[in-house]
Amino acid sequence: MNTLKTGLVLAAAVTMTAGSANAVAAAGLDYRCASSTREIDDSSYDGPWPDNWKITVRTCAARSGNTVYAYAEASWDGPEFYPVDDPAIFDGAKLRVQIKQSRPGTDPVVIERDFAGIEERLEDSTSGGDYDGRYRTQTISHRAERGALADAVLFLDWQGDGHGYQRHEYTASPTV
């Protein structure tokens, strides 16, 4: 194997090992979580059928030394009038996870990441058209001082309503 190829293979192995170690370390931590529920109206529909989505987001944070880990998990109960597996409910959906430093006033964001995979899960139903489901983000991490917390924001862009992304804030985790 030539030197360049050997170096690339070694770099990939080190990166994968570090990522796996980070995931294992994050999995064994003592997470502190908080959850809240929002009734969210489908602003693109004004017909006779109930169209609200009941969405709960659980936001979790943990600390290991100077590193804070965070993730969010959403669960929902959607209306049943949409067609089965309707890929046109949303123009976009994403769940944003943030690590913030707790301060008097507004808590500054240390790091944030958007997870767009929730859109596909929200638009997936059972064969009977039941739009209930769950989605868990990946874990993010960053160095932060004592008193950091995790926060989550759900952004929904309903198909054809012309309003773009609407922001839905959820309860932040306790500080770690």
Disulfide bonds with the S-S distance in Angstrom:
Cys33-Cys60 2.07
